Amino acid sequence: MPPTNPEKIRKQTSVYLLHGDDEYPMAERAKALLRALAPRDDQSLGAEIVDGRAETGAGAAAAVRRCLQAVATPGLFGGRKAVWFRDPNYLVANAVGRGREATDALKELAQRIEAGLPEGHALIITASQAAPKSPLLAACKARGAVEHFELARGSRARNAQASAFAAGEFRRLGMRIAPGPLSVFIEKVGADSRLIHEEAEKLAVFAGPGAEISEGDIAAVACPSREVAVYEFDDAVGNRNLAGALLSFRRLLFQKEEPIRLLLSIWYKIQSLAVIRELISTGALRVSGAGRSAGVSWSRTEETDSHLSEIYASNPFFNPMKMEAWKLGPLACQAQRFTRAELNGFLQAVCDSRRRLILSRVPQRLTLEMLLIKICAPAGKGRR
């Protein structure tokens, strides 16, 4: 574990490279280093943040030059100074990082680090990626410290990492949470460290000091991540749950999701349900049970195989025969909530809504809400 005592940090090194895709703990570590390495008496005058992001080679070179200038310039009253070079996005061989301007500038920064910083000065670099063979990484390893902040790979490891981080956040806030509610919290909020931190703080304010967080608290306060909200939206549309669909839709708009992307999500959902409904109606697919525990079985004959070929020819994007049964079963249950005529009509309604989004002056939110009302309205009688 990296040291947190300011005196130990000052004695250890003057250069830190923090990199990885777990952005929140990396940013918090950089802030802690900046506080520890800047002058005690007036940190506002002895700490400087340089924005490293750039979209062109010239912009990258300019950002590196600003960093070099900040490192070389004494603090306002002399003495210690800490510089945070934040988020240079060209420490790998991407479109910007491959250019001569960016590579030459980074070599100059590496040489500055290798030669040593001015007495009492410190440099903190944070980046989502750093090429293993880059001169800058080698210089930081030789003259300073390199720390990794990587998200776990694989859903199981990622959830375990997120659960451990969330448990630590609740302990830090003086809260208690049992394994069951903790799993519910991660399932709703997702594995993003920053979102976990924000939602844990919300729950701490809601529940009060020293309280034990319950599943009811999580349901009342915690906001789902964008990925979870998209899944909830998709599920609500398939279940014809109008209240749930509108709630998820408005939440996604609040999270800056583009209306046209939500319309495409609706289109894909209706297309998938239309294919499955056709298979059920022709007897090629049979459904047993209900909800998430529903099961499916296939009835393959020469006639159904011919019909399947016709369906796949017109809908090549979706092949339910390649889906796992645990995914296909709930979708098949949702498809049974619609008639074939309804689904065909809704596909046309989606196309009409797309034209309105592009050409009409009607607010996009209203256009999509009217579409959701049409799709999720209670089904009529006489399903075929």
C-alpha positions in Angstrom: 0.0 0.0 0.0 1.4 3.5 -0.9 2.5 5.6 2.0 0.1 8.3 3.2 2.2 10.1 5.7 3.3 13.4 4.1 6.9 13.3 5.6 7.4 9.7 4.3 6.2 10.8 0.9 8.5 13.8 0.7 11.5 11.6 1.7 10.8 8.8 -0.8 10.7 10.4 -4.3 9.8 13.5 -6.3 8.3 11.9 -9.4 5.2 9.8 -9.5 3.5 8.2 -12.5 0.0 6.8 -11.8 -1.7 5.0 -14.6 -4.6 2.6 -15.2 -8.3 2.6 -16.0 -9.6 2.8 -12.5 -9.9 6.6 -12.6 -11.4 7.5 -9.3 -8.9 6.0 -6.8 -6.1 7.2 -9.1 -7.3 10.7 -9.0 -7.7 10.6 -5.2 -4.2 9.3 -4.9 -2.9 12.1 -7.0 -4.8 14.7 -4.9 -3.3 13.2 -1.7 0.2 13.4 -3.2 -0.3 17.0 -4.3 -1.4 17.9 -0.7 1.6 16.1 0.8 4.2 17.4 -1.6 3.1 21.0 -1.8 4.3 23.5 0.9 2.4 23.1 4.2 1.9 26.8 4.7 0.3 27.8 1.4 -0.6 24.9 -0.8 -2.6 27.1 -3.2 0.6 28.9 -4.2 2.9 25.8 -4.2 0.7 23.4 -6.2 0.0 23.6 -9.9 -2.2 21.5 -12.1 -1.4 21.2 -15.9 -4.1 19.8 -18.2 -2.4 17.2 -20.3 -5.2 16.2 -22.7 -4.8 16.9 -26.4 -6.3 15.9 -29.7 -3.4 16.7 -32.0 0.4 16.3 -31.9 0.8 20.1 -31.7 -1.6 20.2 -28.7 0.3 17.4 -27.0 3.7 19.1 -27.5 2.2 22.4 -26.1 0.8 20.5 -23.0 4.2 18.9 -22.3 5.9 22.2 -22.6 3.5 23.7 -20.1 4.4 20.8 -17.7 8.1 21.4 -18.2 7.7 25.1 -17.6 5.7 24.5 -14.5 8.3 22.1 -13.1 11.1 24.5 -13.9 9.4 27.6 -12.5 9.9 28.2 -8.7 7.0 28.6 -6.4 5.7 32.1 -5.7 7.8 32.3 -2.5 10.5 29.7 -3.5 10.9 26.4 -1.7 8.8 23.4 -2.4 6.4 23.1 -5.4 4.3 20.2 -6.7 3.0 19.9 -10.3 0.2 17.5 -11.4 0.4 16.7 -15.1 -3.2 15.5 -15.5 -4.5 13.0 -18.0 -2.1 13.1 -21.0 -3.8 10.8 -23.4 -0.8 10.2 -25.7 1.5 8.1 -23.6 0.6 5.1 -25.9 0.9 4.7 -29.7 -2.5 6.2 -30.6 -3.3 8.7 -33.3 -1.7 11.5 -31.3 1.0 9.6 -29.5 2.5 8.2 -32.7 3.3 11.7 -34.1 6.8 13.1 -34.0 5.6 16.2 -32.1 4.2 14.2 -29.2 7.1 11.7 -29.1 9.8 14.4 -29.1 8.0 16.3 -26.3 7.7 13.2 -24.2 11.3 12.3 -24.7 12.2 15.8 -23.5 10.1 15.3 -20.4 11.8 11.9 -19.8 15.2 13.6 -20.1 14.2 16.2 -17.6 13.1 13.5 -15.1 16.3 11.6 -15.6 18.4 14.7 -15.0 16.5 15.4 -11.8 13.9 18.0 -10.9 14.9 21.3 -9.2 15.4 21.0 -5.5 12.1 20.8 -3.6 10.0 20.3 -6.7 7.8 17.2 -7.4 5.9 15.9 -10.4 2.8 13.8 -10.4 1.6 12.3 -13.8 -1.8 10.5 -14.1 -2.8 8.7 -17.3 -5.2 6.0 -18.3 -2.5 4.3 -20.3 1.3 4.2 -20.5 3.2 2.3 -23.2 5.4 -0.3 -21.5 8.5 0.7 -23.6 8.0 4.4 -23.5 11.0 6.5 -22.4 8.8 8.4 -20.0 7.8 5.2 -18.1 11.4 4.1 -18.0 12.5 7.4 -16.6 9.7 7.4 -13.9 10.7 3.9 -12.9 14.4 4.8 -12.6 14.0 8.2 -10.8 10.6 7.9 -9.1 7.6 5.6 -8.4 5.1 4.0 -10.8 1.7 2.9 -9.4 -1.0 0.9 -11.3 -4.7 1.4 -10.9 -6.3 -1.3 -12.9 -9.8 -2.6 -13.0 -10.2 -6.3 -12.6 -10.8 -8.3 -15.8 -13.9 -10.5 -16.0 -17.3 -9.8 -14.4 -16.8 -12.0 -11.4 -13.4 -10.4 -10.5 -14.7 -7.0 -11.3 -17.7 -7.4 -9.0 -15.4 -8.7 -6.2 -13.1 -5.7 -6.6 -16.1 -3.3 -6.6 -17.6 -5.0 -3.5 -14.3 -4.6 -1.6 -14.0 -1.0 -2.6 -17.7 -0.3 -1.6 -17.3 -2.0 1.7 -14.2 0.2 2.4 -16.2 3.3 1.5 -19.0 2.4 3.9 -16.5 1.8 6.7 -14.8 5.1 6.0 -18.1 6.8 6.3 -18.9 5.0 9.6 -21.7 2.9 8.1 -22.4 -0.8 8.3 -23.6 -3.0 5.4 -24.3 -6.7 5.4 -23.2 -8.9 2.4 -26.7 -9.2 1.0 -27.4 -5.4 0.8 -23.8 -4.9 -0.5 -24.5 -7.3 -3.4 -27.7 -5.4 -4.2 -25.8 -2.1 -4.0 -23.2 -3.3 -6.5 -25.8 -4.9 -8.8 -27.6 -1.5 -9.0 -24.8 1.0 -9.0 -22.3 -1.1 -11.0 -18.5 -1.4 -10.7 -17.4 2.2 -11.4 -15.4 3.4 -8.4 -16.4 7.0 -8.7 -20.1 6.2 -8.8 -19.7 3.8 -5.9 -18.1 6.6 -3.9 -20.8 9.1 -4.7 -23.7 6.7 -4.0 -22.2 5.6 -0.7 -22.0 9.2 0.4 -25.6 9.7 -0.6 -26.6 6.7 1.5 -24.6 7.9 4.4 -26.5 11.2 4.4 -29.8 9.5 4.0 -29.4 6.8 6.6 -27.6 8.9 9.2 -24.4 8.4 11.2 -23.5 4.9 12.2 -26.6 3.4 10.5 -26.7 -0.1 8.9 -27.6 0.2 5.2 -30.6 -1.8 4.2 -31.9 -2.9 0.8 -34.7 -0.5 1.3 -32.2 2.4 1.7 -30.5 1.3 -1.5 -33.8 1.1 -3.4 -34.9 4.6 -2.2 -31.7 6.5 -2.8 -29.1 4.8 -5.0 -29.1 5.7 -8.6 -28.3 2.9 -11.1 -25.3 3.2 -13.4 -25.9 3.9 -17.1 -25.4 0.2 -18.0 -27.9 -0.9 -15.4 -30.3 1.8 -16.4 -30.1 0.6 -20.1 -30.8 -2.9 -19.0 -33.8 -1.8 -16.8 -35.1 0.2 -19.7 -34.9 -2.7 -22.1 -36.6 -5.0 -19.6 -39.4 -2.6 -18.9 -40.2 -2.2 -22.6 -40.2 -6.0 -23.1 -42.5 -6.4 -20.1 -44.8 -3.6 -21.2 -44.2 -1.8 -17.9 -45.0 1.7 -18.9 -44.1 3.3 -15.5 -40.8 1.5 -15.4 -40.0 2.3 -19.0 -40.7 6.1 -18.6 -38.7 6.2 -15.3 -35.7 4.5 -16.9 -36.0 6.6 -20.0 -36.0 9.9 -18.1 -33.1 8.7 -15.9 -31.0 7.9 -19.0 -31.8 11.3 -20.5 -30.6 12.8 -17.2 -27.4 10.8 -17.6 -26.9 12.4 -21.0 -27.8 9.4 -23.1 -28.6 10.5 -26.7 -32.3 10.2 -27.7 -31.4 8.6 -31.1 -29.4 5.9 -29.2 -32.4 5.1 -27.1 -34.6 4.9 -30.2 -32.2 2.4 -31.7 -32.4 0.4 -28.5 -36.2 0.3 -28.8 -35.9 -0.7 -32.4 -33.5 -3.6 -31.6 -35.8 -4.8 -28.8 -38.9 -4.8 -30.9 -37.1 -6.5 -33.8 -35.9 -9.2 -31.5 -39.3 -9.8 -30.0 -40.9 -9.9 -33.4 -38.5 -12.7 -34.5 -39.2 -14.7 -31.3 -43.0 -14.1 -31.6 -43.0 -15.4 -35.1 -41.1 -18.6 -34.0 -43.6 -19.1 -31.2 -46.6 -18.6 -33.5 -45.3 -21.1 -36.0 -44.6 -23.7 -33.3 -40.8 -23.7 -33.9 -40.2 -22.4 -30.4 -42.1 -23.6 -27.2 -42.0 -21.8 -23.9 -42.5 -23.3 -20.5 -42.6 -21.4 -17.2 -42.6 -17.7 -16.8 -40.3 -14.7 -16.1 -36.6 -15.2 -15.5 -37.1 -18.9 -14.8 -38.8 -19.6 -18.2 -37.5 -22.4 -20.3 -37.6 -23.0 -24.1 -37.5 -25.9 -26.4 -37.2 -26.2 -30.2 -39.4 -28.1 -32.5 -37.4 -28.7 -35.7 -39.2 -29.9 -38.8 -38.5 -29.4 -42.5 -41.3 -26.8 -42.6 -40.1 -24.9 -39.5 -36.5 -25.0 -40.8 -37.7 -23.4 -44.0 -39.6 -20.8 -42.1 -36.5 -20.1 -39.9 -34.4 -19.5 -43.0 -36.9 -16.9 -44.2 -37.0 -15.2 -40.9 -33.2 -15.0 -40.6 -32.9 -13.8 -44.2 -34.9 -10.7 -43.3 -33.4 -10.3 -39.8 -29.8 -11.3 -40.0 -28.8 -9.3 -36.9 -30.6 -11.6 -34.5 -30.4 -15.4 -34.3 -32.2 -16.9 -31.2 -30.9 -20.4 -32.0 -27.4 -19.1 -30.9 -28.6 -17.8 -27.6 -28.3 -19.5 -24.3 -31.6 -20.8 -22.9 -31.4 -18.7 -19.8 -31.4 -15.6 -22.0 -33.9 -16.7 -24.5 -36.5 -17.9 -22.0 -37.3 -14.4 -20.5 -37.2 -12.9 -24.0 -39.7 -15.5 -25.2 -42.0 -14.7 -22.2 -41.8 -11.0 -23.2 -42.6 -11.8 -26.8 -45.8 -13.5 -25.7 -47.1 -10.2 -24.3 -47.4 -8.9 -27.9 -49.3 -10.0 -31.0 -47.5 -10.3 -34.3 -49.6 -7.5 -35.6 -48.7 -5.2 -32.7 -44.9 -5.8 -33.1 -45.1 -5.1 -36.9 -47.0 -1.9 -36.1 -44.5 -0.9 -33.5 -41.6 -1.3 -35.9 -43.4 1.1 -38.2 -44.0 3.5 -35.3 -40.2 3.4 -34.5 -39.5 4.4 -38.1 -42.0 7.3 -37.8 -40.5 8.4 -34.6 -37.0 8.5 -36.2 -38.3 10.8 -38.9 -39.8 13.1 -36.2 -36.6 13.2 -34.2 -34.7 14.4 -37.3 -37.3 16.6 -39.0 -39.9 17.7 -36.5 -39.8 20.6 -34.0 -41.6 18.5 -31.5 -39.3 17.9 -28.4 -37.4 14.7 -28.8 -38.3 13.6 -25.3 -42.0 14.0 -26.0 -41.6 12.0 -29.3 -40.0 9.1 -27.5 -42.4 9.2 -24.6 -45.4 8.9 -26.9 -43.7 6.0 -28.6 -43.2 4.2 -25.3 -46.8 4.8 -24.3 -47.9 3.2 -27.6 -45.7 0.2 -27.1 -46.3 -0.4 -23.4 -50.0 0.2 -23.4 -52.0 -2.8 -22.2 -52.3 -5.4 -24.9 -55.6 -5.9 -26.7 -57.5 -9.2 -26.9 -57.3 -11.7 -29.7 -53.6 -12.5 -29.8 -52.5 -14.8 -32.6 
